[in-house]
Structure formats: structure tokens, C-alpha cells
Amino acid sequence: MPKRSSSVVGREFGGGVRAAVESTGMTQRQLAEALGWQEAKLSDMLAGKGGVNELEVATLLAYCRVPLAERDRLLDLFHESGSFYAQFTDDGVPDQVRTLINQEKEATEIIDWSMILVPGLLQIHEYIEAVTAQAQTVSAENVPKTVAARAARAEILEYSRSFTFYIHEQALWLPVGGEEVWREQLAHLLRLSVRKYISIRVVPRSIGVHAGVTGDFRLMRFPKYPPVVYIDSVRCSLFFDDKETVETYENILKGLAAVALDEEESRAVINSILEGLQ
């Protein structure tokens, strides 16, 4: 892995190695000295900037007594390269994977576009449960832990970050989980919409075709790293951090911003749907 600027893959690799280092109880300096390295070399490695070869990675992981499965995962990450990172899951639940959770925790700004459903970070527990139960990719015995994992992600909704959610009006009209869950989900959106760090903007059905018809995605921005675009599918999570792809999705967001209702107008739409259900 040549030395390079930090990327999604590099940071995920660095985070795994950092956990391995912390498990030893040694400081970075102590471990670097034990391996005969400069401390800066280990620091770059933990920041996902490379500067080490495969033998050095394997030596470090062996010294830290990393379990075999985790060692193989980290070595696979070490060999990843390119402008995107594809992560496949065994249970078909992309947003349970550790990479997305890690990226969400590090991001200071998240912009989300959703056409069919209420965005995941805004979903109430019962809504998540209803969606997960209908998914053909999650076995019945895995539904509870999948729902718990998805619901826990909402913990990042706090004032030190900023969130913008573009939601197509049709997603608000979808009666997920029955009328009672539908009502509570809409009420939850109204409660969240008054928080200063959360902007919820509805894209009305009346505008017809719009910039977001290519599908749902999320753009995450970080204090020190390039922005990352996240797209999920049934069995795969895709992370893009190359400049061209990010700019493409930023332009889509500009198109959505131009046609979306403002926050007050969006609250009025949500409230009108909710009142119709009373």
C-alpha cells in the first residue's frame, strides 16, 4: 500500500489496526519501538495513509495477536484500491456493516436522499421492523438484531453535526406497518424537523421527473477527509470518494434543492397527511 491521502478503505483498515494496537495495552510509541519502526510510520498506517507493505502489516497483526478472521479482513482491506469500495454482506443488510457505521460516526454533515421510504436515520423502531420483516434478504431469526442495529444508528442525530434529508412525497404516503405506525412515523418526522441541526425537505410529486430519479444515496462530509457518497443495495454497500463521482452526486443534490419545498412548507405537507389519518 503506497503512501496516499486518506480514503474510505484506508480509514476502515486503519480503524481495524488501531483496535488491534489498543488491545495490546501499549502506546503507539512502545509498539513502534518493539517493531523497530518510526512512530510516524505507525501513525500514518492508523490514519489509513499507507506507507507499509503486506509483510509489515502481517507482522504487526501477528504481534498484536489478532484473531484469524479479523486478520484476513484487514489484509483484504489492505489490498483494496481504486475510487470506490464495495462491501458485501452475508445477511443482505448493507447498513449493518461496520464501514457505514464508522463513516456515519466520523461525518459532521450528512445529506440524504430517499424516494421510496422515510430515510433510515429518521425511521422509528416499528417502521424499521415492518420494513425489515417484509425484506426477503433477512431471515426471521435475524430480524430482531437487524432492527436493533438499524435503530441504534439514529444515535448520531445530535447537535454537533448537521443533517439534511430530501424525501420524495410518495415516501410519506406509503403506509408502512399499518395506519398506527404510519401516523407515529409522520409525527416523529414533525418532532425531528424542529431541531435546528436537522433539515427535512419534501420533494413534491407535482414536479414530476427530477434530478433524484437515479436512486437513493447519502453524501457524508468530514472535517479532514474528502466527502464520501454511499449507496446501498440488497447485498452490497458502495462507497465512493473520488472527486468526479462526488461532484456528480453533489450536482444531483443541487437539483433536488432547487425543487424541494423549504422546511416550513415540508412540515405543512407532513402535517396535512397526518391530519388526514386522524
VENFEN-V392076 format. One record per backbone hydrogen bond with DSSP energy under -1.0 kcal/mol. NH is the residue of the N-H (numbers start at 0). CO is the residue of the C=O. Records with the same first field share a line. If there is no record, write none. Layout:
# VENFEN-V392076
NH: CO + CO
This chain:
# VENFEN-V392076
3: 48
10: 6
11: 7
12: 8
13: 9
14: 10
15: 11
16: 12
17: 13
18: 14
19: 15
20: 16
21: 17
22: 18
23: 20
24: 21
30: 26
31: 27
32: 28
33: 29
34: 30
36: 31
41: 37
42: 38
43: 39
44: 40
45: 41
46: 42
47: 44
48: 43
50: 0
56: 52
57: 53
58: 54
59: 55
60: 56
61: 57
62: 58
63: 59
64: 61
65: 60
70: 66
71: 67
72: 68
73: 69
74: 70
75: 71
76: 72
77: 73
78: 74
84: 238
86: 236
88: 234
95: 92
96: 93
100: 96
101: 97
102: 98
103: 99
104: 100
105: 101
106: 102
107: 220
108: 220
109: 161
110: 218
111: 163
112: 216
113: 165
121: 118
122: 119
127: 123
128: 124
129: 125
130: 126
131: 127
132: 128
133: 129
141: 138
145: 141
146: 142
147: 143
148: 144
149: 145
150: 146
151: 147
153: 150
154: 151
155: 152
156: 153
157: 155
160: 157
161: 107
162: 196
163: 109
164: 198
165: 111
166: 200
167: 113
168: 202
170: 167
175: 173
177: 174
181: 177
182: 178
183: 179
184: 180
185: 181
186: 182
187: 183
188: 184
189: 185
190: 186
191: 187
192: 188
194: 191
197: 194
198: 162
200: 164
202: 166
206: 203
207: 204
212: 209
214: 211
216: 112
217: 229
218: 110
219: 227
220: 108
227: 219
228: 239
229: 217
230: 237
232: 235
236: 86
237: 230
238: 84
239: 228
240: 82
245: 241
246: 242
247: 243
248: 244
249: 245
250: 246
251: 247
252: 248
253: 249
254: 250
255: 251
256: 252
257: 253
259: 255
260: 201
265: 261
266: 262
267: 263
268: 264
269: 265
270: 266
271: 267
272: 268
273: 269
274: 270
275: 271
276: 273
277: 274
